[in-house]
Amino acid sequence: MEILISELCQSIGVSRTTIERWIRQGKLPVSKKGRTYSFHARDLKNWAEKNHIALNLEPRPAQGPETKVEVSLSTALETGGVYHDIDTGSDVPSVINACVERIEAIPDEFKTDLVQQLVQREEALSTGIGGGIAIPHPRTPLEYLEQPMVSACFLKNPVDYHALDKKPVSTLFFILFPELKFHLHLLSSLALYLRNKQFSEFLKTCPEQSELIEKIDALHLADKT
C-alpha cells in the first residue's frame, strides 16, 4: 500500500514542512514519481518502529463533502505565519490592530472587521493567559477563511494586556477559524504545549516559523512515544 505525504502528515500529526525536511535529510524511506513523493506502508512501519513513533496507517473512510480533516497546530501555523518585531502602541486595541495588519493570510477587506471582533473579545475577558502570552480569538467563526490558522506574533516591546498574572505580553497566538470545532481543537493543542516549560522558554527566543514548527512537531512526536 502506498501512502502520500498528506496521509503521512495526518497519520503522525506533523506538518508537511517537517516531512519534506526529513525527506531532504534522508531520514524517511521514500519513493519519487515525477514531482510526487510516496511511501510504502511496510517501509514506514519499519521506520516508525525503529524511531519509536506511533504510526496509524489504517485505511480511512471515504470523506463526504461535509467531512473535515482535523488540522494540526503546526499545519495551522504554516497557514497563519509567524511575525516578528511588531511595533505597537501601549494599549490592547493598538496591539491587535498592528498584529492583524501583519497577518498575510487575512484578506485586507476583512481586517478591520476582524480587529473589531478581537477587541470586543478582549473587552469581555482578556485572553492574556500569563507568562507574557495571549491567545486572541474571535467569538464566532470567520466564514471567509478556507482553513483554520494560527498566527504567532512577537512584539517589539511588551505591552500591558490585562493578563491574568498582571505581567506584560510579548507573544500572541491568534487562533482564527472557519468552524468552531477547529478553534477548540487548536486551543487545546496550544494550551498543552504552553504548559511545557521548555516550550515556554523557547518562545522567548522569538523563533522563526520553521524553528517553531519543528519544535512543535518534535514535542508532538515525543508525546506519542
Secondary structure, 3 states (H helix, E strand, C coil): CEEEHHHHHHHHCCCHHHHHHHHHCCCCCCEEECCEEEEEHHHHHHHHHHCCCCCCCCCCCCCCCCCCCCCCHHHHHHHHCEEEEECCCCCHHHHHHHHHHHCCCCCHHHHHHHHHHHHHHHHHCCCEEECCEECCCCCCCCCCCCCCEEEEEEEEEEECCCCCCCCCEEEEEEEECCCHHHHHHHHHHHHHHHCCHHHHHHHCCCCCHHHHHHHHHHHHHHHHC
